[in-house]
Amino acid sequence: MPTHAEEDARAVPHRTFAWFMLPSILAMVLFITLPVVSVVVQSLFVEHERVMALVETCGPFGCSREARVDTAATAALQAARPLGRFAGLSNYTDRNHLALAEVGRILGQEATLGRKLADLANLPFYRALAFTLTYCMVVTPLAMMLGFAVALGVNALPKLVRGPAIFLSILPMIITPLVGSLILFWMFDPNGILGATIQWLAADPRLSLRASATLTWITLLTYGVWAHAPFSFVVFYAGLQTVPGDTLESAMIDGASRWERIRHVVIPHLAPLAAFVALVQLMDNFRVFEPIVGFSAEANATSLSWLIFNDLVSSDTQQFGAAGATSILTIAGVIVLLIPVLVRTWRDFNRKAAR
Amino acid sequence: MSTALTRLPPNLRLISAALVAIWLIAAAFPFLWTVWGSFKVEADFFSRQDWMSALTGPRTRLQTGGAYTLDGYRGAWIEREFWRAAVNTLIVTVSVTLISLTIGTLGGYALARSGYRYAFWILIAALVFRAMPHITLVSGYMLPFFELNIWGVLPTTIIVLVAINQPFTLWMLHSFFLSIPKDLDESALVDGCTRFEAFRLVVIPVMWPGVITTGLFSFLLAYNDFAVTSMLLSQENQTMVPKIASFLGSIHEEGNVMFAVAAVVSATVPLFILVLFFQRQIVSGLTAGAVKG
């Protein structure tokens, strides 16, 4: 199907295009596409079992034989076949991932819905999924609303103070996520300013992030809104600068109140921007990871990215198989999240091409 | 913009200003607090009696004799060699920014000037890549990098960060190039330039604002990354962010959380300076992506 570009002699010819794109494509194929393939392969393998050897130990009361780990043989096997043993899909179905057997048992048991959900939430993968989705669904809209409110507010400030206001507002977004979460974590420490205030407000001297899962979740969500609202703010603030003035004027002459003007002129004008912001924020929130590390929240809240990280840093053997399986499930989640966007972009492109 | 939105009745103006004030305090106060606290001792910054101690610092006075102390900074930068991490960060961020921009401008230009279907598909693939959590890719790097014996060194991390950054760079530069009229390179071609000469001599000189803005975001990505740098760098090659994380693991034994606080403040300073000087570019970069991306 020829697009309008193919009749357009001014478009970059194929060969030139290829040379210009080559370095970028090479980088993305080598370090994004191939790693995904590598993750798929890894996820089908599990670590070698330790090689056991029967060792005879003789003491004053005779000899006994016992099984010991043969370290040298284990290392040799590991070096010869670094991927481990082939395990098929068992990484995906085991207790640490989709946990099919456990889920079947939980859903089959005679119990209330609440009990079943609680049991599901004890399985590592579903626990992480629950927090990741909650984080996406709560932080994205709240951060956008706060960002919009601040944009309206800053827009009403005198010109002179707008610059400094923007400067302060974008700090939480620009800050390194791990650093930002540590800064808040220290303030929420029971001996820190916010942590002590919360204890005082709740009149509970033992309330702390470590002790309370609810407080941990609320704190992480607060951090999320704090860190992500500036992005919405900047985009909406820039959008406000381009609201058509004459439409507003005529709405005013027609007697529209301030709220009606915001509702019928400003919000429709910003709607495409809001769609863009929502998309970017969903993508970023889905990979929530650093706050869990920064807030040392893993006892009360984990995310999909954190699960992968945890498998990779686990102390004795790195569990590439388990990390790979979680990675593939996470990527599947990202694609599900993106499908509506991809479909829409595809339609837009075809409409443009058909014109 | 018109005054129709900015002119408010007085009471509404007051509410709106109060809301902005609350937000600004929420946005900026944590930084002020931590900077202030980094010059105190741990018993003041994490005071068991009263959080006010962090402001007045009675323990700092008792332990060090002065109202402020540099112990945290001394411990982090000299004793625990945070300066090494700072040097590594400098190398990584500068290299990532330069390489990203070099290969990104070439690619972004080609994408902006080609209307063929494959250009669209490359952009869509870039969008999907942009959405993938970085840590999922990292789990794919580790084993091959171990086998190839390139794990742990700075060049590997630099290339990986460039690649991970590339989808975003391509999108952003592509939208900046779209805003430059085609006629410009057109006339250069008519004058006998090759495509590359037109790109280098005619388009890039007017693209500088876009290049600088994109460069800022490449810098930020490399500077702020934790997933890649914490997994792909060996202990002695660590950059600042994983180094701070490694402080956290070991401070409990030493009771020296102030090293981490000082390191955190140190890592924040360059970002402050960056925003101070490039606020306009950062804002315009975010909106360019929004309006055209």
Chai-1 contact restraints between the chains, C-beta under 6 A:
chainA,res_idxA,chainB,res_idxB,connection_type,confidence,min_distance_angstrom,max_distance_angstrom,comment,restraint_id
A,T3,B,G115,contact,1.0,0.0,6.0,A-B,restraint_1
A,A5,B,G115,contact,1.0,0.0,6.0,A-B,restraint_2
A,A5,B,Y116,contact,1.0,0.0,6.0,A-B,restraint_3
A,A11,B,S114,contact,1.0,0.0,6.0,A-B,restraint_4
A,A11,B,G115,contact,1.0,0.0,6.0,A-B,restraint_5
A,V12,B,A110,contact,1.0,0.0,6.0,A-B,restraint_6
A,V12,B,R113,contact,1.0,0.0,6.0,A-B,restraint_7
A,V12,B,S114,contact,1.0,0.0,6.0,A-B,restraint_8
A,T16,B,R195,contact,1.0,0.0,6.0,A-B,restraint_9
A,F17,B,A110,contact,1.0,0.0,6.0,A-B,restraint_10
A,F17,B,S114,contact,1.0,0.0,6.0,A-B,restraint_11
A,F20,B,L106,contact,1.0,0.0,6.0,A-B,restraint_12
A,F20,B,A110,contact,1.0,0.0,6.0,A-B,restraint_13
A,M21,B,G107,contact,1.0,0.0,6.0,A-B,restraint_14
A,M21,B,A110,contact,1.0,0.0,6.0,A-B,restraint_15
A,P23,B,I103,contact,1.0,0.0,6.0,A-B,restraint_16
A,S24,B,I103,contact,1.0,0.0,6.0,A-B,restraint_17
A,S24,B,G107,contact,1.0,0.0,6.0,A-B,restraint_18
A,S24,B,Q166,contact,1.0,0.0,6.0,A-B,restraint_19
A,A27,B,V162,contact,1.0,0.0,6.0,A-B,restraint_20
A,A27,B,A163,contact,1.0,0.0,6.0,A-B,restraint_21
A,A27,B,Q166,contact,1.0,0.0,6.0,A-B,restraint_22
A,M28,B,A163,contact,1.0,0.0,6.0,A-B,restraint_23
A,M28,B,Q166,contact,1.0,0.0,6.0,A-B,restraint_24
A,F31,B,V160,contact,1.0,0.0,6.0,A-B,restraint_25
A,F31,B,A163,contact,1.0,0.0,6.0,A-B,restraint_26
A,I32,B,F129,contact,1.0,0.0,6.0,A-B,restraint_27
A,I32,B,A163,contact,1.0,0.0,6.0,A-B,restraint_28
A,P35,B,L137,contact,1.0,0.0,6.0,A-B,restraint_29
A,P35,B,G140,contact,1.0,0.0,6.0,A-B,restraint_30
A,P35,B,Y141,contact,1.0,0.0,6.0,A-B,restraint_31
A,S38,B,G140,contact,1.0,0.0,6.0,A-B,restraint_32
A,S38,B,P144,contact,1.0,0.0,6.0,A-B,restraint_33
A,V39,B,S139,contact,1.0,0.0,6.0,A-B,restraint_34
A,V39,B,G140,contact,1.0,0.0,6.0,A-B,restraint_35
A,V150,B,W23,contact,1.0,0.0,6.0,A-B,restraint_36
A,G153,B,S16,contact,1.0,0.0,6.0,A-B,restraint_37
A,G153,B,L19,contact,1.0,0.0,6.0,A-B,restraint_38
A,G153,B,V20,contact,1.0,0.0,6.0,A-B,restraint_39
A,V154,B,V20,contact,1.0,0.0,6.0,A-B,restraint_40
A,A156,B,T6,contact,1.0,0.0,6.0,A-B,restraint_41
A,A156,B,L8,contact,1.0,0.0,6.0,A-B,restraint_42
A,A156,B,S16,contact,1.0,0.0,6.0,A-B,restraint_43
A,F167,B,Q279,contact,1.0,0.0,6.0,A-B,restraint_44
A,L168,B,L24,contact,1.0,0.0,6.0,A-B,restraint_45
A,L168,B,A27,contact,1.0,0.0,6.0,A-B,restraint_46
A,L168,B,A28,contact,1.0,0.0,6.0,A-B,restraint_47
A,S169,B,A27,contact,1.0,0.0,6.0,A-B,restraint_48
A,L171,B,A27,contact,1.0,0.0,6.0,A-B,restraint_49
A,P172,B,A27,contact,1.0,0.0,6.0,A-B,restraint_50
A,I174,B,L271,contact,1.0,0.0,6.0,A-B,restraint_51
A,I174,B,V275,contact,1.0,0.0,6.0,A-B,restraint_52
A,T176,B,N224,contact,1.0,0.0,6.0,A-B,restraint_53
A,T176,B,V241,contact,1.0,0.0,6.0,A-B,restraint_54
A,L178,B,F226,contact,1.0,0.0,6.0,A-B,restraint_55
A,L178,B,V241,contact,1.0,0.0,6.0,A-B,restraint_56
A,V179,B,V264,contact,1.0,0.0,6.0,A-B,restraint_57
A,V179,B,A267,contact,1.0,0.0,6.0,A-B,restraint_58
A,L182,B,V264,contact,1.0,0.0,6.0,A-B,restraint_59
A,I183,B,P30,contact,1.0,0.0,6.0,A-B,restraint_60
A,I183,B,T34,contact,1.0,0.0,6.0,A-B,restraint_61
A,D189,B,F46,contact,1.0,0.0,6.0,A-B,restraint_62
A,N191,B,F46,contact,1.0,0.0,6.0,A-B,restraint_63
A,N191,B,S47,contact,1.0,0.0,6.0,A-B,restraint_64
A,N191,B,R48,contact,1.0,0.0,6.0,A-B,restraint_65
A,I193,B,W51,contact,1.0,0.0,6.0,A-B,restraint_66
A,A196,B,W51,contact,1.0,0.0,6.0,A-B,restraint_67
A,V234,B,V283,contact,1.0,0.0,6.0,A-B,restraint_68
A,V234,B,L286,contact,1.0,0.0,6.0,A-B,restraint_69
A,V235,B,L286,contact,1.0,0.0,6.0,A-B,restraint_70
A,V235,B,T287,contact,1.0,0.0,6.0,A-B,restraint_71
A,V235,B,A290,contact,1.0,0.0,6.0,A-B,restraint_72
A,A238,B,T287,contact,1.0,0.0,6.0,A-B,restraint_73
A,Q241,B,M1,contact,1.0,0.0,6.0,A-B,restraint_74
A,G245,B,S2,contact,1.0,0.0,6.0,A-B,restraint_75
A,L248,B,S2,contact,1.0,0.0,6.0,A-B,restraint_76
A,L248,B,A4,contact,1.0,0.0,6.0,A-B,restraint_77
A,E249,B,A4,contact,1.0,0.0,6.0,A-B,restraint_78
A,M252,B,A4,contact,1.0,0.0,6.0,A-B,restraint_79
A,L273,B,A290,contact,1.0,0.0,6.0,A-B,restraint_80
A,F276,B,A290,contact,1.0,0.0,6.0,A-B,restraint_81
A,M283,B,A131,contact,1.0,0.0,6.0,A-B,restraint_82
A,R287,B,P133,contact,1.0,0.0,6.0,A-B,restraint_83
A,E290,B,F226,contact,1.0,0.0,6.0,A-B,restraint_84
A,S305,B,P133,contact,1.0,0.0,6.0,A-B,restraint_85
A,S305,B,I135,contact,1.0,0.0,6.0,A-B,restraint_86
A,I308,B,I135,contact,1.0,0.0,6.0,A-B,restraint_87
A,I308,B,S139,contact,1.0,0.0,6.0,A-B,restraint_88
A,F309,B,I135,contact,1.0,0.0,6.0,A-B,restraint_89
A,L312,B,S139,contact,1.0,0.0,6.0,A-B,restraint_90
A,L312,B,M231,contact,1.0,0.0,6.0,A-B,restraint_91
A,F320,B,L143,contact,1.0,0.0,6.0,A-B,restraint_92
A,A323,B,S139,contact,1.0,0.0,6.0,A-B,restraint_93
A,G324,B,S139,contact,1.0,0.0,6.0,A-B,restraint_94
A,S327,B,T136,contact,1.0,0.0,6.0,A-B,restraint_95
A,S327,B,S139,contact,1.0,0.0,6.0,A-B,restraint_96
A,T330,B,P133,contact,1.0,0.0,6.0,A-B,restraint_97
A,T330,B,T136,contact,1.0,0.0,6.0,A-B,restraint_98
A,I331,B,M132,contact,1.0,0.0,6.0,A-B,restraint_99
A,I331,B,T136,contact,1.0,0.0,6.0,A-B,restraint_100
A,V334,B,A131,contact,1.0,0.0,6.0,A-B,restraint_101
A,V334,B,M132,contact,1.0,0.0,6.0,A-B,restraint_102
A,L338,B,A131,contact,1.0,0.0,6.0,A-B,restraint_103
A,F349,B,F120,contact,1.0,0.0,6.0,A-B,restraint_104
